């Protein structure tokens, strides 16, 4: 197995960016099925490696894992298009996939390309798997920060606004009918005969304040026509829950990696 720390100049984000890449090269041959795995608020590309056993599990199962840094962006495009911050949705949904496929022996097939994340990264996985449904065949959402358009605005702007992140959305009511809202994107796919939903896995802890939002999005996806696997279990919004349920995600992905002779 190889653990690669990469940096490259992102045209989309207009700066040098970093990511960690796990390649199961010792036991398996490429092209590898690939999981793009997103971190949560205040974290970076090292979070999954530091607090879970994702490296071990990827090596054992033949999965490539790409873990980018998404800052506190919620993996959305910026609202000020002439600014210098760049579009994180476009970065995750297109540029990062294209760059890593050019650099590493990753599968180019939609059915082998997955997107996942926790908390803020769970929102990013949900939103961008829908936005870029032609790229991702499956998406995994763990304790997704999906409350912005699911809970009352008064709660979102107070208790649900840890670091001022609600401003990333540009006003909840103002942007409700835009591609910042997963429900809007569900309608786009549902009404376009040429597009298909990714499959979704969603899990949340029973003691997590975001539980109802995850239930709500899971139901909405299912009603829109997506295939959804939903799980709940004991736990709060922490790494103990995510370390356990990322194992559920890997089993659910049900990918096939070719072993070396």
Kinemage of the C-alpha trace (Angstrom):
@kinemage 1
@onewidth
@group {chain A} dominant
@subgroup {mainchain}
@vectorlist {calphas} color= white
{ca unk a 1} P 0.000 0.000 0.000
{ca unk a 2} L 1.134 3.537 -0.722
{ca unk a 3} L 0.196 6.648 1.213
{ca unk a 4} L 0.879 9.692 -0.925
{ca unk a 5} L 0.765 13.313 0.208
{ca unk a 6} L 0.161 15.393 -2.884
{ca unk a 7} L 0.038 19.082 -3.732
{ca unk a 8} L -0.960 20.682 -7.001
{ca unk a 9} L -2.019 24.043 -8.350
{ca unk a 10} L -5.795 24.041 -8.625
{ca unk a 11} L -7.182 26.121 -11.471
{ca unk a 12} L -10.631 25.978 -9.887
{ca unk a 13} L -9.531 27.156 -6.425
{ca unk a 14} L -6.787 29.474 -7.735
{ca unk a 15} L -4.151 28.225 -5.296
{ca unk a 16} L -1.994 25.275 -4.324
{ca unk a 17} L -4.057 22.558 -2.619
{ca unk a 18} L -3.199 19.408 -0.697
{ca unk a 19} L -4.675 15.918 -0.482
{ca unk a 20} L -3.798 12.485 0.855
{ca unk a 21} L -4.126 9.460 -1.405
{ca unk a 22} L -4.215 5.807 -0.367
{ca unk a 23} L -3.336 3.296 -3.088
{ca unk a 24} L -3.691 -0.433 -2.303
{ca unk a 25} L -0.818 -1.244 -4.639
{ca unk a 26} L 0.821 -4.161 -2.826
{ca unk a 27} L -2.078 -6.644 -3.022
{ca unk a 28} L -4.229 -5.262 -5.823
{ca unk a 29} L -3.760 -4.019 -9.350
{ca unk a 30} L -5.367 -0.970 -10.878
{ca unk a 31} L -7.401 0.660 -12.090
{ca unk a 32} L -8.725 0.980 -8.533
{ca unk a 33} L -12.255 1.734 -7.373
{ca unk a 34} L -11.979 5.092 -5.640
{ca unk a 35} L -13.599 6.834 -2.693
{ca unk a 36} L -13.253 10.614 -2.471
{ca unk a 37} L -13.580 11.159 1.269
{ca unk a 38} L -14.402 14.598 2.693
{ca unk a 39} L -13.586 15.943 6.161
{ca unk a 40} L -15.713 18.010 8.514
{ca unk a 41} L -15.737 21.632 9.646
{ca unk a 42} L -12.393 22.978 11.010
{ca unk a 43} L -10.526 19.857 9.854
{ca unk a 44} L -8.286 19.096 6.873
{ca unk a 45} L -7.080 16.256 4.665
{ca unk a 46} L -5.405 14.510 7.617
{ca unk a 47} L -8.548 14.021 9.711
{ca unk a 48} L -9.626 10.636 8.396
{ca unk a 49} L -6.082 9.281 8.659
{ca unk a 50} L -5.631 10.583 12.196
{ca unk a 51} L -8.867 9.387 13.788
{ca unk a 52} L -9.972 6.278 11.857
{ca unk a 53} L -8.403 3.104 10.476
{ca unk a 54} L -9.279 3.961 6.887
{ca unk a 55} L -5.711 3.286 5.736
{ca unk a 56} L -5.777 -0.294 7.046
{ca unk a 57} L -9.223 -1.048 5.661
{ca unk a 58} L -8.420 0.381 2.231
{ca unk a 59} L -5.287 -1.736 2.027
{ca unk a 60} L -7.195 -4.888 2.936
{ca unk a 61} L -10.007 -4.333 0.452
{ca unk a 62} L -8.346 -2.833 -2.618
{ca unk a 63} L -9.937 0.609 -2.448
{ca unk a 64} L -8.141 3.819 -3.396
{ca unk a 65} L -9.076 6.735 -1.131
{ca unk a 66} L -8.548 10.410 -1.946
{ca unk a 67} L -8.849 12.818 0.997
{ca unk a 68} L -8.729 16.498 -0.007
{ca unk a 69} L -8.691 19.604 2.161
{ca unk a 70} L -11.920 21.544 1.794
{ca unk a 71} L -11.293 24.301 4.339
{ca unk a 72} L -14.628 25.422 5.851
{ca unk a 73} L -16.308 25.688 2.462
{ca unk a 74} L -19.071 23.084 2.821
{ca unk a 75} L -17.748 22.034 -0.591
{ca unk a 76} L -19.883 24.592 -2.392
{ca unk a 77} L -19.094 27.145 -5.070
{ca unk a 78} L -18.564 30.708 -3.912
{ca unk a 79} L -21.246 33.297 -4.517
{ca unk a 80} L -18.843 36.077 -5.583
{ca unk a 81} L -17.685 34.820 -8.945
{ca unk a 82} L -15.008 37.462 -9.494
{ca unk a 83} L -13.386 36.726 -6.130
{ca unk a 84} L -10.170 34.804 -5.508
{ca unk a 85} L -11.499 31.954 -3.331
{ca unk a 86} L -12.598 29.576 -6.080
{ca unk a 87} L -15.380 27.014 -6.374
{ca unk a 88} L -15.105 24.044 -4.025
{ca unk a 89} L -18.045 22.203 -5.548
{ca unk a 90} L -16.460 22.294 -8.993
{ca unk a 91} L -13.138 21.304 -7.438
{ca unk a 92} L -14.586 18.187 -5.780
{ca unk a 93} L -16.973 17.218 -8.551
{ca unk a 94} L -14.685 17.659 -11.542
{ca unk a 95} L -11.132 18.937 -11.111
{ca unk a 96} L -9.969 16.699 -8.261
{ca unk a 97} L -11.380 13.619 -9.981
{ca unk a 98} L -9.728 14.514 -13.285
{ca unk a 99} L -6.353 15.342 -11.738
{ca unk a 100} L -6.149 12.210 -9.597
{ca unk a 101} L -7.219 10.003 -12.505
{ca unk a 102} L -4.373 11.457 -14.554
{ca unk a 103} L -1.815 10.959 -11.780
{ca unk a 104} L -2.833 7.545 -10.400
{ca unk a 105} L -4.254 4.243 -11.753
{ca unk a 106} L -7.860 4.966 -10.765
{ca unk a 107} L -10.943 3.611 -12.457
{ca unk a 108} L -12.723 6.076 -14.733
{ca unk a 109} L -16.020 4.248 -14.446
{ca unk a 110} L -18.931 5.914 -12.667
{ca unk a 111} L -19.809 2.660 -10.916
{ca unk a 112} L -16.292 2.592 -9.388
{ca unk a 113} L -16.239 6.247 -8.311
{ca unk a 114} L -17.643 7.121 -4.890
{ca unk a 115} L -18.031 10.247 -2.756
{ca unk a 116} L -18.318 10.262 1.037
{ca unk a 117} L -17.881 12.469 4.058
{ca unk a 118} L -18.761 13.281 7.634
{ca unk a 119} L -20.639 16.282 9.038
{ca unk a 120} L -19.709 19.194 6.732
{ca unk a 121} L -18.206 16.585 4.429
{ca unk a 122} L -21.472 14.667 4.623
{ca unk a 123} L -23.274 17.716 3.289
{ca unk a 124} L -20.592 18.048 0.614
{ca unk a 125} L -20.958 14.403 -0.357
{ca unk a 126} L -24.735 14.668 -0.609
{ca unk a 127} L -24.770 17.940 -2.519
{ca unk a 128} L -21.950 17.129 -4.933
{ca unk a 129} L -22.987 13.546 -5.633
{ca unk a 130} L -26.293 15.023 -6.812
{ca unk a 131} L -24.730 17.963 -8.622
{ca unk a 132} L -22.177 15.731 -10.384
{ca unk a 133} L -24.289 12.616 -10.683
{ca unk a 134} L -22.608 11.735 -13.973
{ca unk a 135} L -19.335 11.247 -12.047
{ca unk a 136} L -20.304 9.479 -8.817
{ca unk a 137} L -22.127 6.168 -8.730
{ca unk a 138} L -22.507 6.038 -4.944
{ca unk a 139} L -22.377 8.519 -2.067
{ca unk a 140} L -22.001 7.987 1.690
{ca unk a 141} L -23.177 10.550 4.239
{ca unk a 142} L -22.159 10.159 7.900
{ca unk a 143} L -23.854 12.507 10.378
{ca unk a 144} L -24.360 14.942 7.537
{ca unk a 145} L -24.644 18.655 8.343
{ca unk a 146} L -27.870 18.652 6.346
{ca unk a 147} L -29.821 20.927 8.655
{ca unk a 148} L -29.523 24.198 6.722
{ca unk a 149} L -32.607 23.692 4.579
{ca unk a 150} L -34.274 21.070 6.804
{ca unk a 151} L -34.537 22.846 10.174
{ca unk a 152} L -36.247 26.159 11.001
{ca unk a 153} L -34.192 29.133 9.861
{ca unk a 154} L -34.170 30.557 13.401
{ca unk a 155} L -32.429 27.393 14.684
{ca unk a 156} L -30.040 27.238 11.746
{ca unk a 157} L -28.907 30.827 12.268
{ca unk a 158} L -28.283 30.336 16.001
{ca unk a 159} L -27.649 26.828 17.342
{ca unk a 160} L -26.832 25.433 13.916
{ca unk a 161} L -24.305 28.156 13.128
{ca unk a 162} L -21.133 27.078 14.946
{ca unk a 163} L -18.556 29.308 13.219
{ca unk a 164} L -20.705 31.574 11.085
{ca unk a 165} L -20.915 28.940 8.344
{ca unk a 166} L -24.520 29.833 7.573
{ca unk a 167} L -23.130 32.822 5.651
{ca unk a 168} L -21.560 30.352 3.208
{ca unk a 169} L -25.073 29.661 1.968
{ca unk a 170} L -25.885 33.259 1.076
{ca unk a 171} L -29.157 33.389 3.012
{ca unk a 172} L -31.218 30.256 3.598
{ca unk a 173} L -34.483 31.476 2.108
{ca unk a 174} L -32.737 33.288 -0.736
{ca unk a 175} L -30.853 30.175 -1.848
{ca unk a 176} L -33.451 27.516 -1.039
{ca unk a 177} L -34.256 27.058 -4.731
{ca unk a 178} L -30.654 26.837 -5.911
{ca unk a 179} L -28.078 24.067 -6.229
{ca unk a 180} L -26.891 24.748 -2.689
{ca unk a 181} L -29.959 22.840 -1.505
{ca unk a 182} L -29.865 19.037 -2.016
{ca unk a 183} L -33.642 18.964 -2.455
{ca unk a 184} L -33.383 21.326 -5.420
{ca unk a 185} L -30.826 19.020 -7.018
{ca unk a 186} L -33.060 16.019 -6.417
{ca unk a 187} L -35.763 17.731 -8.460
{ca unk a 188} L -33.264 18.519 -11.237
{ca unk a 189} L -32.334 14.840 -11.586
{ca unk a 190} L -35.916 13.633 -11.216
{ca unk a 191} L -37.053 15.889 -14.063
{ca unk a 192} L -34.174 15.081 -16.427
{ca unk a 193} L -34.556 11.710 -18.226
{ca unk a 194} L -30.858 11.700 -19.123
{ca unk a 195} L -29.662 11.848 -15.516
{ca unk a 196} L -29.621 9.142 -12.861
{ca unk a 197} L -29.403 9.266 -9.081
{ca unk a 198} L -26.326 7.897 -7.360
{ca unk a 199} L -27.040 5.295 -4.703
{ca unk a 200} L -26.875 6.688 -1.159
{ca unk a 201} L -25.806 5.386 2.224
{ca unk a 202} L -26.763 7.660 5.152
{ca unk a 203} L -26.051 7.022 8.843
{ca unk a 204} L -26.431 9.144 11.960
{ca unk a 205} L -26.175 8.668 15.712
{ca unk a 206} L -29.339 8.473 17.766
{ca unk a 207} L -27.991 11.140 20.131
{ca unk a 208} L -26.850 13.462 17.327
{ca unk a 209} L -28.608 16.831 17.109
{ca unk a 210} L -28.618 16.416 13.319
{ca unk a 211} L -30.516 13.116 13.390
{ca unk a 212} L -33.826 14.510 12.138
{ca unk a 213} L -32.114 16.282 9.240
{ca unk a 214} L -30.442 13.045 8.137
{ca unk a 215} L -33.732 11.166 8.390
{ca unk a 216} L -35.454 13.897 6.380
{ca unk a 217} L -32.904 13.876 3.540
{ca unk a 218} L -32.868 10.071 3.418
{ca unk a 219} L -36.660 10.068 3.032
{ca unk a 220} L -36.568 12.817 0.420
{ca unk a 221} L -33.968 10.973 -1.653
{ca unk a 222} L -35.971 7.768 -1.502
{ca unk a 223} L -39.182 9.546 -2.504
{ca unk a 224} L -37.362 11.229 -5.394
{ca unk a 225} L -36.324 7.846 -6.764
{ca unk a 226} L -32.834 7.260 -5.367
{ca unk a 227} L -31.832 3.934 -3.871
{ca unk a 228} L -31.057 4.678 -0.203
{ca unk a 229} L -29.615 2.602 2.617
{ca unk a 230} L -30.215 4.318 5.950
{ca unk a 231} L -28.827 3.342 9.352
{ca unk a 232} L -29.012 4.707 12.883
{ca unk a 233} L -27.092 3.626 15.943
{ca unk a 234} L -25.994 4.682 19.380
{ca unk a 235} L -23.682 7.660 19.184
{ca unk a 236} L -23.185 11.392 19.026
{ca unk a 237} L -21.425 13.665 16.537
{ca unk a 238} L -17.900 12.333 17.038
{ca unk a 239} L -15.079 10.173 15.718
{ca unk a 240} L -16.205 7.113 17.689
{ca unk a 241} L -19.334 6.998 15.551
{ca unk a 242} L -17.528 7.767 12.290
{ca unk a 243} L -14.761 5.227 12.898
{ca unk a 244} L -17.435 2.566 13.336
{ca unk a 245} L -19.699 3.531 10.466
{ca unk a 246} L -17.030 4.103 7.828
{ca unk a 247} L -16.609 0.327 8.057
{ca unk a 248} L -20.308 -0.010 7.227
{ca unk a 249} L -19.741 2.295 4.259
{ca unk a 250} L -16.930 0.161 2.844
{ca unk a 251} L -19.073 -2.978 3.042
{ca unk a 252} L -22.021 -1.169 1.470
{ca unk a 253} L -19.932 0.089 -1.472
{ca unk a 254} L -19.588 -3.537 -2.582
{ca unk a 255} L -16.829 -2.832 -5.098
{ca unk a 256} L -14.620 -5.361 -6.852
{ca unk a 257} L -10.843 -4.913 -6.785
{ca unk a 258} L -8.555 -7.164 -8.803
{ca unk a 259} L -5.973 -8.986 -6.698
{ca unk a 260} L -2.448 -9.520 -7.945
{ca unk a 261} L -1.481 -13.087 -8.797
